[in-house]
Amino acid sequence: MCIRDRYAFPSGVEIRRLRTSNSFSELNRIVFANNFNEQAENFFVFLINSELTNLRDAGIRDEVLLATNPSLNYYCVCVRTRDYFDLTPEEDRQKGHKARRVYSHQTVHCFMTYFPFIRLFLDIIVTFLNTVKIARIEQFSATADGSEVYSKIDASYIQKVLVEELGKHLGSIYRTVRPAFGDTLEIDVGNDHLSISVLEKVRAYMTDALWACPLAFSNLPLEDLYWLWATLLLENHVVLVTENLALLTATVIALLGLLKPFRWASPVVCTLPQSLLDILSSPVPILVGLPVSRDLIIRNHINQRYDHCLFVFLDDGTIAADASVRKTVVLPGFGGFLERLRPLYAHFNTARSINGLEETPKSPQRTTESRNLCYKPKSSDIDVAVNILEAFRHTLEENVIALLPKQAPFSDEHPTMFNGEKLLAAMLGRNADEKVFLTRFVRTPVSYTHLRAHETGRNLVCRLLLEKKK
């Protein structure tokens, strides 16, 4: 299984034999009952680092791409479904339903793209799946032998039709996804007309987060979101936990969006396979989505084994953190930003945090079913999400970036190294009220990467490579 597949199936591929009856009811549910538009909890995204270190150095001059994806990630936009395959030997197919060997399995349909127009690619996948579903139903209706038809329209048939449909439209999709700032990106797939608005250049940085934020905001109380934001700014190990892949990956991407204009400089894994759980021992900070149940974490003492990590249980709203982890987190005041944000955030969520940040997680307080999760944001939801993202960015620009000295203070002994003490002194000279937060923040790779990128016009990797050559 390749790396991409391990993240698309982080819990492995579940395969089970179907109990076939004369009515073939379980098969009928797969063939006829799949309503892909109503399965938004099975829409998810994970990120893979590109081999490119700088798009401009690679000869790419697409300004929209450079503005919307400065981190150079592949966006793997996925829709998870269930399907089946029929392994009944030809000679046994006439012996009745009990002789049938039919197995159901998970399938993930995925676009890998540099362009973070997540909603558009999800709509394209769903359109293809609906086209295949219609072809399957037509094939079923055209076959006289009702029991024999199931072997002809299993997953191998779907794969054949899907490849044919993709071949018809992929070229036009590739040519169309070359948008301009502020335009409407439109594409015809079969009989469906799909469109998405491209943000103007000043807001292009939030393109990926606009799919993620409405869902993440509708789940997390404002206090918990604010606490996680500060935790990531100060670069702690954060592990998000839920089996809901849509909620899991949306929360990861939303948190990354709230850090901008800073860039998370450490590893990000949206869907960590259980086989790679030891990555939680990483000596550098990590942001990880762990698609398992809360019970599995508690039963196997995973939160105690990795007690340097902050575990956020997204399904029931609890946060587990060791005392040593809690001490590293300082909430910035930023002139009462939290309370100024509250009326805007109430559009998605008015719940108050239930967390005292206990070392042992509390018993479940709520479930995702008890909340109105925003899987399908309306235009008004998108507008509010844009305003919230802008509020976080402006707060960081006004309360952190504006404090940075115009000339980066370098060490006298090492002219390529920043002098942290001089940097902190310059910032505190402009805002002493945030002394505790800023003292810890200037020591993080988040701040260092930003300073290096600002000073060189390149990202940190390129800068270090240049220094190494010298």
C-alpha positions in Angstrom: 0.0 0.0 0.0 1.5 3.3 -1.0 1.8 6.3 1.3 -1.3 8.0 -0.3 -3.4 4.9 0.2 -2.4 4.6 3.9 -3.7 8.1 4.6 -6.9 7.5 2.5 -7.5 4.3 4.5 -6.0 5.1 7.9 -7.8 2.3 9.6 -7.2 -0.2 6.8 -9.7 -1.5 4.3 -12.7 -3.2 5.9 -13.9 -6.1 3.9 -16.8 -8.4 5.0 -18.8 -11.1 3.3 -22.4 -10.1 2.6 -25.3 -12.3 3.7 -27.1 -12.7 0.4 -30.8 -13.5 0.4 -33.4 -14.1 -2.3 -34.2 -10.4 -2.4 -30.5 -9.3 -2.4 -31.4 -6.5 0.0 -27.9 -5.7 1.1 -26.7 -5.5 -2.4 -29.7 -3.3 -3.4 -28.7 -0.8 -0.7 -25.3 -0.5 -2.2 -26.5 -0.3 -5.8 -29.6 1.9 -5.4 -29.5 3.6 -2.1 -26.2 5.5 -2.2 -27.1 9.2 -2.1 -23.6 10.7 -2.4 -24.9 14.2 -1.9 -26.2 13.3 1.6 -23.0 11.7 2.8 -20.9 14.7 3.6 -19.4 13.0 6.7 -17.6 10.8 4.1 -16.0 13.9 2.4 -12.5 14.5 3.7 -9.1 16.0 2.7 -5.5 15.1 3.6 -2.3 16.8 2.7 0.9 15.4 1.3 4.1 17.4 1.0 5.2 18.1 -2.6 8.7 17.3 -3.7 8.9 20.9 -4.9 10.5 23.3 -2.5 9.5 26.5 -4.3 7.0 26.8 -7.1 8.7 29.8 -8.7 12.0 27.9 -8.8 10.1 25.1 -10.6 9.1 27.5 -13.3 5.5 27.8 -12.2 4.2 31.3 -12.6 0.5 30.7 -11.8 -0.2 33.6 -9.4 -3.5 32.1 -8.1 -1.7 28.9 -7.2 1.2 30.7 -5.6 -1.3 32.7 -3.5 -3.6 29.9 -2.5 -1.0 27.2 -1.8 2.2 28.8 -0.6 3.0 25.7 1.5 3.3 23.6 -1.7 1.0 20.8 -0.5 -0.9 18.3 -2.5 -4.5 18.4 -1.5 -6.0 14.9 -1.6 -9.7 15.6 -1.9 -11.6 12.4 -1.1 -15.1 10.9 -1.1 -15.5 7.6 0.8 -18.1 5.1 -0.3 -19.1 1.4 0.1 -19.1 -1.0 -2.8 -19.0 -4.7 -3.4 -17.3 -7.3 -5.6 -18.6 -10.7 -6.5 -16.2 -13.6 -6.3 -18.7 -16.4 -7.0 -17.3 -18.9 -9.5 -19.2 -19.1 -12.8 -20.3 -22.7 -12.1 -21.8 -21.7 -8.7 -23.9 -18.7 -9.8 -26.9 -20.7 -10.6 -27.0 -22.6 -7.3 -29.0 -20.0 -5.4 -28.1 -17.0 -3.2 -26.5 -19.2 -0.5 -23.7 -20.1 -2.9 -22.8 -16.5 -3.7 -19.5 -15.1 -2.4 -20.1 -11.4 -2.3 -18.0 -9.0 -0.3 -18.5 -5.4 0.6 -15.6 -3.0 1.0 -14.7 0.6 1.4 -13.7 2.7 -1.6 -12.1 6.1 -1.7 -12.3 8.3 -4.8 -9.6 11.0 -4.7 -8.3 14.0 -6.6 -4.7 15.0 -6.0 -4.2 18.6 -6.8 -2.2 21.7 -6.0 -5.3 23.9 -6.2 -7.1 24.0 -2.9 -10.6 24.4 -4.4 -11.9 21.6 -2.2 -15.6 22.2 -2.6 -15.3 22.1 -6.4 -13.3 18.9 -6.5 -15.8 17.2 -4.1 -18.6 18.2 -6.4 -16.8 16.8 -9.4 -16.3 13.5 -7.6 -19.9 13.3 -6.6 -21.0 14.1 -10.1 -18.9 11.3 -11.5 -20.2 8.9 -8.9 -23.8 9.8 -9.7 -23.1 9.2 -13.4 -21.7 5.8 -12.6 -24.7 5.0 -10.4 -27.1 5.8 -13.3 -25.0 3.6 -15.6 -25.2 0.8 -13.1 -29.0 1.1 -12.7 -29.4 1.1 -16.5 -27.3 -2.0 -16.8 -29.4 -3.6 -14.1 -32.7 -2.8 -15.8 -31.4 -4.1 -19.2 -30.5 -7.5 -17.8 -33.2 -10.2 -17.7 -31.6 -12.4 -15.1 -32.0 -10.4 -11.8 -29.6 -12.5 -9.8 -26.9 -12.7 -12.5 -26.7 -9.0 -13.0 -25.0 -8.4 -9.6 -21.9 -10.1 -10.8 -21.9 -7.8 -13.9 -22.2 -4.5 -12.1 -19.9 -5.0 -9.1 -16.8 -2.8 -8.3 -14.9 -3.9 -11.4 -17.8 -2.6 -13.6 -17.8 0.7 -11.7 -14.1 1.0 -12.2 -14.5 0.5 -16.0 -17.3 3.1 -16.3 -15.5 5.6 -14.0 -12.3 5.4 -16.1 -14.4 6.0 -19.3 -16.2 9.0 -17.7 -12.9 10.5 -16.4 -11.3 10.1 -19.8 -14.1 12.2 -21.3 -13.8 15.1 -18.8 -10.4 15.2 -17.2 -8.9 17.2 -20.0 -11.5 19.9 -19.8 -11.2 20.0 -16.0 -7.4 20.4 -16.3 -7.8 23.3 -18.8 -10.6 25.0 -16.7 -8.9 25.0 -13.4 -6.7 28.0 -14.3 -8.7 30.7 -12.6 -8.1 34.4 -12.1 -8.5 36.3 -8.8 -12.2 37.3 -8.2 -13.6 35.2 -11.0 -16.1 32.5 -11.0 -14.6 29.1 -11.9 -17.1 27.2 -14.0 -17.0 23.7 -15.4 -19.4 21.3 -17.1 -19.2 17.7 -16.1 -21.8 15.7 -18.1 -25.1 17.4 -17.6 -24.0 19.1 -14.4 -22.8 22.7 -14.3 -20.4 23.3 -11.4 -19.0 26.6 -10.2 -17.0 28.2 -7.4 -16.1 31.7 -6.7 -12.3 32.5 -6.6 -11.4 34.9 -3.8 -9.6 38.1 -4.6 -5.8 38.1 -4.1 -5.8 39.7 -0.7 -8.0 36.8 0.6 -6.7 34.0 -1.5 -4.7 32.6 1.4 -7.9 31.3 3.0 -9.2 29.3 0.0 -8.7 25.8 1.6 -10.0 26.9 5.0 -13.4 28.0 3.5 -14.4 24.4 3.1 -13.1 23.4 6.6 -14.0 26.3 8.9 -17.8 26.1 8.9 -17.7 22.5 10.0 -14.9 23.0 12.5 -16.5 26.2 14.0 -19.9 24.5 14.3 -18.2 21.8 16.4 -15.7 23.6 18.7 -16.8 26.1 21.3 -15.0 29.5 20.9 -12.9 29.1 24.1 -11.6 25.7 22.9 -10.8 27.0 19.4 -9.0 30.0 21.0 -7.0 27.7 23.3 -6.0 25.4 20.4 -5.0 28.5 18.4 -2.7 29.7 21.1 -1.4 26.1 21.7 -0.3 25.9 18.0 1.2 29.4 17.9 3.4 28.2 20.8 4.1 25.0 19.0 2.8 22.1 21.1 2.0 18.6 20.1 -1.7 18.5 19.3 -3.7 15.3 18.5 -7.3 15.6 17.3 -9.4 12.5 17.8 -12.6 11.4 16.0 -13.6 8.6 13.6 -15.5 11.2 11.6 -13.0 11.9 8.8 -14.8 15.0 7.5 -14.7 16.6 11.0 -11.2 15.5 11.6 -9.6 16.8 8.5 -11.7 20.0 8.4 -10.5 20.8 11.9 -6.8 20.3 11.0 -7.1 22.5 7.9 -9.1 25.2 9.8 -6.5 25.4 12.5 -3.8 25.8 9.9 -5.8 28.6 8.3 -6.2 30.5 11.6 -2.4 30.6 12.0 -1.9 32.7 8.8 0.1 34.8 8.0 2.3 32.5 10.0 3.0 29.0 8.7 3.0 25.8 10.7 6.7 24.8 10.4 6.4 21.2 11.8 4.8 18.0 10.5 1.1 17.8 9.8 -0.8 14.5 9.4 -4.5 14.9 8.7 -5.3 11.1 9.0 -2.7 9.2 10.9 -2.8 5.4 10.4 -2.7 3.4 13.6 0.4 1.6 12.3 2.3 4.9 12.5 1.2 5.9 16.0 4.8 6.2 17.2 5.0 9.5 15.3 3.4 11.0 18.4 6.8 10.5 20.0 8.2 13.1 17.6 10.7 15.4 19.3 9.4 18.3 17.2 5.8 19.7 17.5 3.2 17.9 15.4 -0.4 18.5 14.4 -2.1 15.1 13.9 -5.6 13.9 13.1 -6.1 10.4 14.7 -9.2 8.7 13.2 -10.0 6.4 16.1 -12.6 6.4 18.9 -12.2 8.0 22.2 -12.7 4.6 23.9 -9.7 3.2 22.0 -7.5 6.0 23.3 -8.6 5.6 26.9 -8.7 1.8 26.9 -5.1 1.6 25.5 -3.8 4.5 27.6 -2.5 6.2 24.5 -3.0 9.7 26.0 -0.9 8.6 29.0 1.8 6.9 26.9 2.2 10.1 24.9 1.6 12.5 27.8 3.5 15.4 26.1 0.6 15.6 23.6 -2.6 17.5 23.9 -5.5 15.2 23.0 -8.7 16.9 21.7 -11.7 14.6 21.5 -13.8 16.2 18.8 -16.9 14.0 19.2 -17.7 14.7 22.8 -15.9 18.0 23.4 -13.3 17.0 25.9 -9.6 17.9 26.0 -7.0 15.9 27.8 -3.6 17.5 28.7 -0.9 16.7 31.1 -0.1 19.4 33.7 3.3 20.0 32.1 1.6 20.6 28.7 -0.9 23.0 30.2 1.9 25.1 31.7 3.4 25.7 28.3 0.2 27.4 27.0 -0.4 31.1 27.6 -3.5 32.7 26.2 -2.8 36.1 24.7 -5.2 38.9 25.5 -4.7 40.9 22.3 -6.9 43.7 23.6 -9.9 41.5 24.4 -9.9 39.7 21.0 -11.7 36.7 22.4 -14.8 38.7 23.5 -14.8 40.8 20.3 -14.9 37.6 18.3 -17.8 36.1 20.2 -20.7 37.8 18.4 -19.3 36.8 15.1 -18.6 33.2 16.1 -22.1 32.9 17.5 -23.3 32.4 13.9 -21.8 28.9 14.1 -21.6 28.1 17.7 -22.8 29.6 21.0 -21.7 26.7 23.2 -19.4 27.3 26.1 -16.4 25.2 26.8 -16.8 22.4 29.3 -13.0 21.8 29.6 -11.0 22.3 32.7 -8.1 20.7 30.7 -7.9 17.7 33.0 -5.1 15.2 32.8 -7.7 12.3 32.5 -10.5 13.0 30.0 -13.9 13.6 31.5 -16.7 11.3 30.5 -18.4 12.2 27.3 -20.4 15.4 27.6 -22.0 15.6 24.1 -22.0 13.8 20.8 -21.7 15.0 17.2 -25.4 13.9 16.7 -26.5 16.4 19.4 -25.0 19.4 17.5 -25.9 21.0 14.3 -22.7 20.4 12.4 -22.3 22.6 9.2 -21.5 20.0 6.6 -23.1 22.0 3.8 -22.3 25.7 4.3 -24.5 28.3 2.7 -23.2 31.5 1.2 -23.9 33.3 4.5 -21.8 30.7 6.4 -18.9 31.3 4.0 -19.2 35.0 4.4 -19.0 34.7 8.2 -16.1 32.2 8.0 -14.2 34.8 5.8 -14.8 37.5 8.4 -13.5 35.2 11.2 -10.4 34.2 9.3 -9.7 37.9 8.6 -10.2 38.8 12.3 -7.6 36.2 13.3 -5.1 37.3 10.7 -5.5 41.0 11.5 -5.1 40.3 15.2 -1.8 38.6 14.5 -0.6 41.3 12.2 -1.5 44.1 14.6 -0.3 42.4 17.9 2.7 40.3 16.7 3.9 41.2 13.2 3.6 44.9 13.8 5.9 44.6 16.8 8.8 43.1 14.8 11.7 45.4 14.2 12.2 46.6 10.6 15.7 45.2 10.6 16.1 41.7 11.9 18.5 41.6 14.8 21.3 39.2 14.0 23.8 37.7 16.5 27.2 39.4 16.6 29.0 36.0 16.7 26.8 34.4 14.0 25.7 36.9 11.4 23.1 34.5 9.9 21.5 33.7 13.2 18.8 35.9 14.8 19.4 37.3 18.3 16.3 36.2 20.2 16.9 38.5 23.2 17.2 41.6 21.0 14.2 40.5 19.0 12.1 40.0 22.2 13.3 43.3 23.7 12.2 45.2 20.5 8.8 43.6 20.6 8.2 44.1 24.3 9.2 47.7 23.9 6.0 48.2 21.9 3.7 45.9 23.8 4.8 44.8 27.3 1.3 43.5 28.2 1.9 40.3 26.2 5.3 39.6 27.7 4.6 36.0 28.8 3.1 35.0 25.4 5.6 36.8 23.3 8.6 35.5 25.3 7.5 31.9 24.4 6.4 32.7 20.9 9.7 34.2 19.7 11.4 30.9 20.5 9.2 28.8 18.2 10.0 27.7 14.6 6.7 29.4 13.6 8.1 32.8 14.4 11.6 31.9 13.1 10.2 30.6 9.8 8.2 33.7 9.3 11.2 36.0 9.9 13.4 33.9 7.5 10.8 33.9 4.8 10.2 37.6 5.2 13.9 38.4 5.1 14.8 36.2 2.2 11.7 36.2 0.1 11.9 32.4 0.2 10.8 29.7 2.6 13.1 28.3 5.3 14.2 25.2 3.5 15.5 27.3 0.6 17.3 29.6 3.0 19.0 26.8 4.8 20.1 25.2 1.6 21.6 28.4 0.5 23.5 28.8 3.8 24.7 25.2 3.5 26.2 25.9 0.0 28.1 28.9 1.3 
